[in-house]
Amino acid sequence: MKTILTGDRPTGPLHLGHYVGSLENRAGLQREYATYLLIADVQALTDHADEPELVRRNVVEVALDYLAVGIDPAVATIVVQSGVPELAELTIYYLNLVTVARLGRNPTVKEEMQQKGFGADVPAGFFVYPVSQAADITAFKADVVPVGEDQLPMIEQTVEIVRRFNRLYGSTLVEPTALVSKHPRLPGTEGQSKMGKSLGNAIFLSDSPDVLSKKVMGMYTDPRHVRADLPGTVKGNPVFSYLDAFDPDEAAVAELKRRYRAGGLGDVAVKRRLIEVLDVFLAPIRTRRSALARDPAAVERILREGTARGRAVARQTLAEVRRALHLDR
Ligand code: TRP
């Protein structure tokens, strides 16, 4: 059986972008692959060093989101990163296989640094997080990493580290491949950037029906579509991107697009349809989530058991790495 590893930083609850970008793939593949889902609390501290309580709280939120979308802890293993210190040791060894210049070229890190306004004051831990991510991926000997498009540069860097390691020290690590979903980039509700946890443009899996309809009603559409009878633009209109991603009735979406383009279909009508579609999608997720949230001890048990199973795998890989590095006396 091949292995999947992927993860999320617990800095907030997960949203629709996570679902179409990666969660859907993970839930769908958990029975075909040995699946490890890493709640990357150590990585979360690389840009939230001043908010450890927030990270701790969100470990549980992310676990609830996983379980609510159908991750089955009887088949998939949910691992809390801080419970696997072997990952930190692997990171130290891999840091010797990467240059500062190469890290500086990682486009996702560059973009995040800009977003966060880090500039030259970037925390060193944040700057090197692609290396710790290589440790996460290789510790579990992952073959496949289901991720959103923004994480592709991490997989690329991981592959470089794996090749370098195997060439220098003998074949030890497994080269991973990324698996990107068919809707890789869901735009935010404001239609400008991709949906992000902390950008104020996300619809969360845990949003109540009320919050959901407020967010959809406030969504950006075609700014020139000021009256229902005017023709509207579908391209770049996030309301239609969400329908494409979540409405199972493709023919109905095609018909709505046709009417919108022709003129005569108002934004409010399309948004009402989207609220309906998202409510149908989110209702069972909400139900499962609130049932699980009432039993925090059960969630903690799932995390403890998953982390123990994950740690055993990472320990094995670390032993092989230490042997390859001649550190095994
Ligand atoms: N960087 C990912 C994020 O921003 C989280 C993550 C940590 C991850 N380790 C990983 C993703 C390993 C894939 C594989 O959410």
Residues whose N, C-alpha, C, O or C-beta is under 5 A from the ligand:
A	BS01	LIG	L5 T6 G7 D8 R9 A40 Q43 Q133 D136 I137
